[in-house]
Amino acid sequence: MIKFVACDLDGTLLNSKKEMPKELRYTIKKLRELGVIFAPASGRQYYKVLEQFEPISRDFMYIAENGAYVVKDSGVIVRDCLDAESAADVIKRARKLPGVYPILCCEDCAYMEKAGGLSIDEVGKYYSRLEYAADLLDYCETKNILKVAVYSGRDAFEDIYKKLPEYTGKAQVILSGQNWVDVMKNGVSKGSAIRKIQKVCGIGHDECMCFGDYLNDYEMMFECGESFAMANAHEELKKVAKHIAPSNDENGVIRTIEQWFRI
């Protein structure tokens, strides 16, 4: 019996217009009645995900920052921080890449520099707590850093991913979207977050279900007995998922959940 459902947002639960399914409130209510934990699992900041779901419920388990930060009932379950040295190195390298902008994602807030070409409004789609900083390096030694998100308005794979080094043993570079690369503590992922949740909550692998569409959902597919890649998902994700769900523009998550749980 499934007791836990983890669901990515962009490209998965949200449609191409970034809209929540109209049926979500009803579906969540039914899952709660069945004793199933619903966990939004996103690369977004925790406060942004909380803001998105607040009209529906505040008692979800929130997997944020691609698994580096997990919160339940306002209590932090997972806090996996990136070391200051690696964060500083990413920031310095990103500054040298044309059309590329680093965002320092900390536990309390996200910070960006006033560099031309990237507006706070664009970044604000993913971060509720966001401030300008004169120099991101000033924060590396004093903040709990969850990740460094690096943005390209063109192609994150070509502009960022291929140009950052391997941070063997300390950090990992993750392609998390068309425009985003995340640098996080080595071994941290949505999958590692789910493993810790399973341990804390006493939930087994076969009692978990997940939905995703991109490579930052890759590890999550192995941690859940029932894993779904969306029809619009990256081809590499489809290869490792147990099932394929209808696309995000076909309300695939809701349709699959309702069919699976017969609600």
Salt bridges, closest charged atoms under 4 A:
ASP8 OD1 - LYS190 NZ 2.91
ASP10 OD1 - LYS18 NZ 2.96
ASP10 OD1 - ARG44 NH2 2.51
GLU33 OE2 - LYS29 NZ 2.75
GLU33 OE1 - LYS30 NZ 3.61
GLU51 OE2 - LYS48 NZ 3.10
GLU54 OE2 - ARG58 NH1 2.48
ASP59 OD1 - ARG32 NH2 3.36
GLU65 OE1 - LYS147 NZ 3.35
ASP73 OD2 - LYS72 NZ 3.09
ASP80 OD1 - LYS185 NZ 3.83
ASP80 OD2 - LYS196 NZ 2.72
GLU85 OE1 - LYS170 NZ 2.68
ASP89 OD2 - ARG93 NE 2.68
GLU107 OE1 - ARG79 NE 2.83
ASP108 OD2 - LYS143 NZ 2.78
GLU113 OE2 - ARG95 NH2 2.49
GLU122 OE1 - LYS125 NZ 3.10
ASP135 OD1 - ARG95 NH2 2.68
GLU158 OE1 - LYS162 NZ 3.22
ASP159 OD1 - ARG154 NH2 2.51
ASP182 OD2 - LYS147 NZ 3.14
ASP206 OD1 - HIS205 ND1 2.97
GLU207 OE2 - LYS3 NZ 3.10
ASP217 OD1 - LYS190 NZ 2.55
GLU223 OE2 - ARG195 NH1 2.97
GLU226 OE2 - LYS242 NZ 3.24
GLU226 OE1 - HIS243 NE2 2.63
GLU235 OE2 - LYS238 NZ 3.33
GLU236 OE2 - LYS239 NZ 2.95
